[in-house]
């Protein structure tokens, strides 16, 4: 075992690009990454090309051993390998698997997780997307000790981050990923040195950031005001985005903005056009302007281009 002042022997579990800066920061800090654990290569895109996770590529570039088990809970070979490594800590960043109890109990410093929210808010699979979608102005990173509950473990360190009014989840992902890397390095140093005391979460304040599905991108003009639809569009980038239905066919919305200063008296879903602009009524008497759209089976285009090729009759409603 390493002593508190030495560099640590680590196992790193992660999969997407979000995890890469933390792995690189741990390497730069001099820690020994005895093994990188990531998800198996997956088919990607229309051609279903077998593609390695970003974390795997980074680990291999640094000469780190990589394993990609399909399952880990009852994987005896994987368990024996980790037990032989005897890591001081297991670092988990966007791995995409539930960590079983035997892994939680293995390292002397525990399993340390980087989570992209200020816990206990936005526990779950999509904290960054939901923070933006709900119109939050501040989020941040949390490091915590993993336990068997969903993001319920004791908090180690937290660092807030402002969400800009124009930020999408894509931009926030990148910033939180970069900011989280030094936070994990500081967390490990504090745990090893005894300066960090884990703090129990305020569980009654917890909120859930459930995994997104395709239907989250459906624009419900009756349920949401224009600003809420704008926030959801920002949060649900790059997927599931935003879409509605026009005359029974899908209409993807690539860019939009709240147009709340317009008093058009539109019913939710009702469309109005004016000089190449496309407006839709929303909840609470608000109006959203669709700036760039993509009709089913066609390329994306500006609202003006769309309206030149698709006349909209008075009283037309989206969503039907």
Secondary structure, DSSP 8 states (H G I E B T S, - for coil): ---TTS--EEEEEE-SGGGHHHHHHHHHTT-EEEEEE----EEETTTTEEE--HHHHHHHHTT--EE--S--TT-HHHHHHHHHHT-SEEEEES--S---HHHHHHSTT-EEEEESS-TTTTBSTTHHHHHHHTT-SEEEEEEEE--SSTT-S-EEEEEEEE--TT--HHHHHHHHHHHHHHHHHHHHHHHHHT----B---GGG--B-----GGGGB--TTTS-HHHHHHHHHHTTTTT--EEEETTEEEEEEEEEE-TT------TTBEEEETTEEEEE-GGG-EEEEEEEEETTS--EEHHHHHHHS---TT-BS--
